[in-house]
Amino acid sequence: MKGRFAMFMAALLLVLIFSGTASALTTRSGDTVVIDDVIDDDVYIAGGSVLISGTVVGDVVIAGGRVEVSGNVTEDLTVAAGEVVITGNVGDDIRVAAGNLTFNGDAGSDLALFTGDTVIGREALIGGVLAFSAGQMEMLGNVTWDLTGSAGTMVMGGNVGGDAELQSGNLEVLPGARIEGDLRYTAPERIEVPAGVVGGEIYYNMMSDGNSEIGAFVVLWWIASFLALILIGLVLLAIWPDRMQRLARKTSDSPGRAFLTGLVVVIAAFVISVVLMLTIIGIPFGLIILVMTIILLYLARIITGLWLGRWMFTKMGRVQRPWVELLFGLFALLLVSAIPVIGWLVSLAATLIPVGNLAEETRRRF
């Protein structure tokens, strides 16, 4: 399951970076974005509220607050938002990272989810695999192939054409459900599966109560981190637009040197704070340095996100507003950081390089 999830994260990033780089591309942004006509092009959208009731002949990538897709998308649909409602038709894969998702549409191929509260309605049709990591999942729809994922709480009442592999701290299988293949589930205790629901075999794996909360916590933490960084980044862009963009541009200038400088600065800051806290009079100063260092490490990713967003749009041959670059850049950065093995390396570099550049700029000023 971890392997599938890592592949999902990588696929999302690749879509964001490379989709449409060699072809035509339409971008839309604003507080409210409405597409109610026919667009024969790939579309990238960033907005507070996004509504697609028309037809897009191509891929669609969206970052926003609330997203509703009731129209048609002929190729892939990729969404990162607080709330997502999909009732339309998508010709190929759908990938969603959201706080709340209601899906009652038609996916031509796979549906991959990284969500909080999720409802797959009875009218939903997924032409491929449904893979998910969710806080709460209510699956009442129809999956042509396999169903695989984890959720803190899950109700399974839909139809699955292949196997189902589920992990949940609170799993319920309704009498009206149907799984043509095998059911493999991990839960704190065995559940009663109604007769006639599973066409193949049923396999059970015990899970401790503590582990049952991990999937939901990771999902909610990722969403909260994304939204918090976006909010703080927009504030910083409003207060120091020139300085933020200047620091972002420096990210690709001597990144190795900046990384080492940032590492030295962080280590020195922690050492100094510990030494100060070993003395009674220095405790307040040590705490201040420690807190400021932690805040700096957190905010440094905003600068990297801004640089990454600009790099992505430059590869597409497009110029976007800084806040749009920030949205897409942070989304891609957090996705890659969530990939096992390499994610922590990416996160470390994304944090220390801006710290090093900021230290160099401060040194030159003084």
C-alpha positions as CSV (number, residue, x, y, z in Angstrom):
1,M,0.0,0.0,0.0
2,K,2.9,2.4,0.8
3,G,4.3,1.6,-2.7
4,R,1.0,2.6,-4.4
5,F,0.8,5.7,-2.3
6,A,4.4,6.8,-3.2
7,M,3.6,6.2,-6.9
8,F,0.5,8.3,-6.6
9,M,2.6,11.2,-5.1
10,A,5.2,10.9,-7.8
11,A,2.5,10.8,-10.5
12,L,0.9,14.0,-9.2
13,L,4.2,15.8,-9.2
14,L,5.0,14.7,-12.8
15,V,1.6,15.8,-14.0
16,L,2.1,19.2,-12.4
17,I,5.6,19.7,-13.9
18,F,5.4,18.1,-17.3
19,S,1.8,18.1,-18.4
20,G,1.4,20.4,-21.4
21,T,5.0,21.6,-21.5
22,A,5.2,20.8,-25.2
23,S,1.7,21.8,-26.2
24,A,-0.8,24.6,-25.9
25,L,-1.8,25.5,-22.4
26,T,-4.5,27.7,-20.9
27,T,-4.2,29.2,-17.4
28,R,-7.0,30.8,-15.3
29,S,-6.7,32.5,-11.9
30,G,-8.7,34.7,-9.6
31,D,-11.0,34.7,-6.6
32,T,-13.7,33.0,-8.6
33,V,-13.0,31.0,-11.8
34,V,-15.8,29.7,-13.9
35,I,-15.5,27.6,-17.0
36,D,-18.9,27.2,-18.7
37,D,-17.8,26.9,-22.3
38,V,-15.7,24.5,-24.4
39,I,-11.9,24.8,-24.2
40,D,-9.8,22.7,-26.6
41,D,-6.7,22.9,-24.5
42,D,-5.0,21.8,-21.3
43,V,-6.1,24.0,-18.4
44,Y,-4.3,25.1,-15.2
45,I,-6.4,26.9,-12.6
46,A,-5.7,28.6,-9.3
47,G,-8.5,30.3,-7.4
48,G,-10.5,30.6,-4.3
49,S,-13.6,29.1,-5.9
50,V,-13.5,27.1,-9.1
51,L,-16.5,25.8,-11.1
52,I,-16.2,23.8,-14.3
53,S,-19.6,23.3,-15.9
54,G,-18.4,23.3,-19.5
55,T,-16.1,21.0,-21.4
56,V,-12.3,20.9,-21.4
57,V,-10.8,18.8,-24.2
58,G,-7.5,18.1,-22.4
59,D,-6.0,17.8,-18.9
60,V,-7.1,20.0,-16.0
61,V,-5.0,20.9,-13.0
62,I,-6.6,22.9,-10.2
63,A,-5.4,24.4,-6.9
64,G,-8.1,26.3,-5.0
65,G,-10.3,26.7,-1.9
66,R,-13.6,25.1,-3.2
67,V,-13.7,23.2,-6.5
68,E,-16.8,21.9,-8.2
69,V,-16.6,19.9,-11.5
70,S,-20.0,19.2,-13.0
71,G,-18.9,19.4,-16.7
72,N,-16.7,17.2,-18.8
73,V,-12.9,16.7,-18.8
74,T,-11.7,14.5,-21.6
75,E,-8.3,13.7,-20.1
76,D,-6.8,13.7,-16.6
77,L,-8.1,15.8,-13.7
78,T,-5.7,16.8,-10.8
79,V,-7.1,18.8,-7.9
80,A,-5.7,20.2,-4.6
81,A,-8.3,22.1,-2.6
82,G,-10.1,22.4,0.7
83,E,-13.4,21.1,-0.6
84,V,-14.0,19.2,-3.9
85,V,-17.3,18.1,-5.5
86,I,-17.2,16.1,-8.7
87,T,-20.4,15.1,-10.5
88,G,-19.2,15.4,-14.0
89,N,-17.4,13.0,-16.4
90,V,-13.6,12.7,-16.6
91,G,-12.1,10.7,-19.5
92,D,-9.0,9.4,-17.8
93,D,-7.4,9.5,-14.3
94,I,-8.5,11.6,-11.4
95,R,-6.1,12.6,-8.6
96,V,-7.4,14.6,-5.6
97,A,-5.8,16.0,-2.5
98,A,-8.5,17.7,-0.4
99,G,-10.1,18.2,3.0
100,N,-13.5,17.1,1.9
101,L,-14.5,15.2,-1.2
102,T,-17.8,14.3,-2.7
103,F,-17.5,12.1,-5.8
104,N,-20.6,11.2,-7.8
105,G,-19.3,11.4,-11.3
106,D,-17.6,9.2,-13.9
107,A,-13.9,8.5,-14.0
108,G,-12.7,6.8,-17.2
109,S,-9.7,5.2,-15.5
110,D,-8.2,5.4,-12.0
111,L,-9.3,7.5,-9.0
112,A,-6.5,8.3,-6.5
113,L,-7.4,10.2,-3.3
114,F,-5.5,11.8,-0.5
115,T,-8.4,13.3,1.5
116,G,-10.2,13.9,4.8
117,D,-13.9,13.3,4.8
118,T,-14.8,11.4,1.6
119,V,-18.1,10.2,0.0
120,I,-18.2,8.1,-3.2
121,G,-21.8,8.3,-4.1
122,R,-24.0,5.5,-5.5
123,E,-24.0,7.0,-9.0
124,A,-20.2,7.1,-9.1
125,L,-18.4,5.0,-11.7
126,I,-14.7,4.4,-11.6
127,G,-13.4,2.7,-14.7
128,G,-10.1,1.6,-13.2
129,V,-8.7,1.3,-9.6
130,L,-9.8,3.3,-6.6
131,A,-6.8,4.0,-4.4
132,F,-7.2,6.2,-1.3
133,S,-5.8,7.5,2.0
134,A,-8.6,9.2,3.9
135,G,-9.8,10.2,7.3
136,Q,-13.3,9.0,6.7
137,M,-14.5,7.0,3.7
138,E,-18.0,6.1,2.6
139,M,-17.7,4.0,-0.6
140,L,-21.1,3.4,-2.2
141,G,-20.2,3.6,-5.8
142,N,-18.9,1.3,-8.5
143,V,-15.3,0.3,-9.1
144,T,-14.5,-1.6,-12.3
145,W,-11.1,-3.0,-11.1
146,D,-9.6,-3.1,-7.6
147,L,-10.3,-1.1,-4.4
148,T,-7.3,-0.4,-2.2
149,G,-6.6,2.1,0.6
150,S,-6.7,3.1,4.3
151,A,-9.1,5.2,6.4
152,G,-9.7,6.0,10.0
153,T,-13.4,5.1,9.5
154,M,-14.8,3.3,6.5
155,V,-18.2,2.2,5.2
156,M,-18.1,-0.2,2.3
157,G,-21.4,-0.4,0.4
158,G,-20.5,-0.3,-3.3
159,N,-19.5,-2.7,-6.0
160,V,-15.9,-3.7,-6.8
161,G,-15.1,-5.7,-9.9
162,G,-11.8,-7.0,-8.6
163,D,-10.1,-7.4,-5.2
164,A,-10.5,-5.1,-2.2
165,E,-7.6,-4.4,0.1
166,L,-8.6,-2.2,3.0
167,Q,-7.1,-0.9,6.3
168,S,-9.3,0.9,8.8
169,G,-9.7,1.4,12.5
170,N,-13.5,1.1,12.1
171,L,-14.6,-0.9,9.1
172,E,-18.2,-1.7,8.2
173,V,-19.3,-3.7,5.1
174,L,-23.0,-3.2,4.2
175,P,-25.2,-6.1,3.0
176,G,-25.8,-4.4,-0.4
177,A,-22.0,-4.3,-1.2
178,R,-20.4,-6.6,-3.7
179,I,-16.7,-7.6,-4.1
180,E,-16.2,-9.9,-7.1
181,G,-12.6,-10.9,-6.0
182,D,-10.9,-11.4,-2.6
183,L,-11.3,-9.1,0.4
184,R,-8.2,-8.5,2.5
185,Y,-8.7,-6.2,5.4
186,T,-6.6,-4.9,8.3
187,A,-8.6,-3.8,11.4
188,P,-8.4,-3.9,15.2
189,E,-10.7,-7.0,15.2
190,R,-12.6,-9.2,12.9
191,I,-15.8,-7.8,11.4
192,E,-18.9,-9.6,10.2
193,V,-19.1,-9.6,6.4
194,P,-22.6,-10.3,5.1
195,A,-23.1,-13.5,3.2
196,G,-22.9,-13.1,-0.6
197,V,-20.9,-9.9,-0.5
198,V,-17.4,-11.4,-1.4
199,G,-17.1,-13.6,-4.4
200,G,-13.6,-14.8,-3.5
201,E,-11.8,-15.4,-0.2
202,I,-11.7,-13.2,2.9
203,Y,-8.4,-12.5,4.7
204,Y,-8.0,-10.7,8.0
205,N,-4.9,-9.1,9.5
206,M,-5.0,-7.7,13.0
207,M,-4.1,-4.0,13.6
208,S,-3.5,-2.3,16.9
209,D,-5.8,0.5,17.9
210,G,-2.9,3.0,17.8
211,N,-2.1,2.3,14.2
212,S,-5.7,2.7,13.1
213,E,-5.5,6.5,13.6
214,I,-2.2,7.0,11.6
215,G,-3.8,7.2,8.1
216,A,-6.3,9.8,9.1
217,F,-3.8,11.8,11.0
218,V,-1.3,11.9,8.1
219,V,-4.0,13.1,5.7
220,L,-5.3,15.8,7.9
221,W,-1.7,16.9,8.8
222,W,-0.7,17.2,5.1
223,I,-3.8,19.2,4.3
224,A,-3.4,21.5,7.3
225,S,0.3,22.0,6.4
226,F,-0.5,23.0,2.8
227,L,-3.2,25.4,3.8
228,A,-1.1,27.0,6.6
229,L,1.9,27.5,4.3
230,I,-0.3,29.0,1.6
231,L,-1.9,31.4,4.1
232,I,1.4,32.5,5.6
233,G,3.1,32.7,2.2
234,L,0.4,35.0,0.9
235,V,0.8,37.3,3.9
236,L,4.6,37.4,3.4
237,L,4.2,38.1,-0.3
238,A,1.9,41.0,0.5
239,I,4.3,42.5,3.1
240,W,7.7,41.8,1.4
241,P,6.9,41.0,-2.3
242,D,10.3,42.1,-3.6
243,R,12.4,40.4,-0.9
244,M,10.4,37.1,-1.1
245,Q,10.8,36.9,-4.9
246,R,14.5,37.8,-4.6
247,L,15.2,35.1,-2.1
248,A,13.2,32.6,-4.3
249,R,15.4,33.5,-7.3
250,K,18.5,32.7,-5.3
251,T,17.4,29.1,-4.7
252,S,19.0,27.9,-8.0
253,D,22.2,30.0,-7.4
254,S,24.9,27.8,-5.8
255,P,22.4,25.5,-4.1
256,G,25.2,23.3,-2.7
257,R,26.9,26.2,-1.0
258,A,23.6,27.6,0.3
259,F,22.7,24.1,1.7
260,L,25.9,23.8,3.6
261,T,25.6,27.4,4.9
262,G,22.0,26.7,6.0
263,L,23.2,23.5,7.8
264,V,25.9,25.4,9.7
265,V,23.5,28.1,10.7
266,V,20.9,25.7,12.0
267,I,23.4,23.6,13.9
268,A,25.0,26.7,15.4
269,A,21.6,28.1,16.4
270,F,20.6,24.9,18.2
271,V,24.0,24.6,19.9
272,I,23.8,28.3,21.1
273,S,20.3,27.9,22.4
274,V,21.2,24.7,24.4
275,V,24.3,26.4,25.8
276,L,22.2,29.4,26.9
277,M,19.5,27.3,28.5
278,L,22.1,25.6,30.6
279,T,22.6,28.9,32.4
280,I,19.7,30.3,34.5
281,I,20.1,33.8,33.1
282,G,20.3,32.6,29.5
283,I,17.2,30.5,29.5
284,P,14.9,33.2,28.0
285,F,17.4,34.0,25.3
286,G,18.0,30.3,24.5
287,L,14.2,29.7,24.2
288,I,13.9,32.8,21.9
289,I,16.6,31.5,19.6
290,L,15.2,28.0,19.5
291,V,11.7,29.2,18.7
292,M,12.9,31.6,16.0
293,T,15.0,28.9,14.4
294,I,12.0,26.5,14.3
295,I,9.9,29.2,12.8
296,L,12.6,30.0,10.2
297,L,12.8,26.3,9.2
298,Y,9.1,26.2,8.7
299,L,8.9,29.4,6.7
300,A,11.9,28.5,4.5
301,R,9.8,26.1,2.5
302,I,7.6,28.9,1.4
303,I,10.6,30.4,-0.4
304,T,11.4,27.1,-2.1
305,G,7.7,26.7,-3.0
306,L,7.7,30.1,-4.7
307,W,10.9,29.2,-6.6
308,L,9.5,25.8,-7.6
309,G,6.2,27.3,-8.9
310,R,8.1,29.8,-11.0
311,W,10.3,27.1,-12.4
312,M,7.3,24.9,-13.3
313,F,5.6,27.7,-15.1
314,T,8.8,28.7,-16.9
315,K,9.1,25.2,-18.2
316,M,5.6,25.6,-19.6
317,G,6.6,28.9,-21.2
318,R,4.2,30.8,-19.0
319,V,4.4,33.8,-16.6
320,Q,2.1,33.8,-13.6
321,R,1.4,35.9,-10.6
322,P,3.6,35.2,-7.6
323,W,0.6,33.9,-5.6
324,V,-0.3,31.4,-8.3
325,E,3.3,30.2,-8.5
326,L,3.3,29.8,-4.7
327,L,0.1,27.7,-4.8
328,F,1.4,25.2,-7.3
329,G,5.0,25.2,-6.0
330,L,4.0,24.4,-2.4
331,F,1.6,21.8,-3.6
332,A,4.3,20.0,-5.6
333,L,6.9,20.4,-2.8
334,L,4.7,18.9,-0.1
335,L,3.7,16.0,-2.4
336,V,7.3,15.1,-3.1
337,S,8.2,15.5,0.6
338,A,5.5,12.9,1.5
339,I,7.2,10.2,-0.7
340,P,9.0,7.6,1.5
341,V,12.8,7.4,1.4
342,I,13.5,10.4,-0.8
343,G,10.9,12.7,0.7
344,W,12.9,13.7,3.8
345,L,15.9,14.5,1.6
346,V,13.8,16.8,-0.6
347,S,12.3,18.5,2.5
348,L,15.8,19.0,4.1
349,A,17.2,20.6,0.9
350,A,14.0,22.7,0.5
351,T,14.5,24.0,4.1
352,L,18.2,24.5,4.4
353,I,18.9,26.2,1.0
354,P,16.7,29.2,1.7
355,V,18.1,29.5,5.2
356,G,21.6,29.6,3.7
357,N,20.7,32.2,1.2
358,L,19.0,34.3,3.9
359,A,22.1,34.0,6.0
360,E,24.3,35.1,3.1
361,E,22.1,38.1,2.4
362,T,22.1,39.1,6.1
363,R,25.9,38.8,6.2
364,R,26.4,41.1,3.2
365,R,24.1,43.7,4.6
366,F,26.0,43.9,7.9
